């Protein structure tokens, strides 16, 4: 869960006995930016990140079956992209630079 954004604050005696609720919006820079260490699940939860990775990978999230994506949700983005892209870009220095560019863009979301 991202700490910034819209939330609801509850005052309750129990889950069944909610006395009051209030809308709460936390503004600021996300202290947990997306990166290569983010999981595929975290990327999929963020529409802008999903679109960015889709553009970068020529549609990875739209071309893979749902069952495959479900299997990958806990895997780190860097692990998935490194393994898949080394076949396309065998120069590891160049691949590293390209991936770092993607991760920098993700961190800005």
ABEGO torsion letter per residue (X at the ends): XBABEBBBBBBBABAABBABBBBBBBBEBBABBBBAABBAAAAAABAAAAAAAAAAAGGAAAABBAAAAAAAAABBAAAAAAAAAAAABABAAAAAAAAAAAAAAAAAX
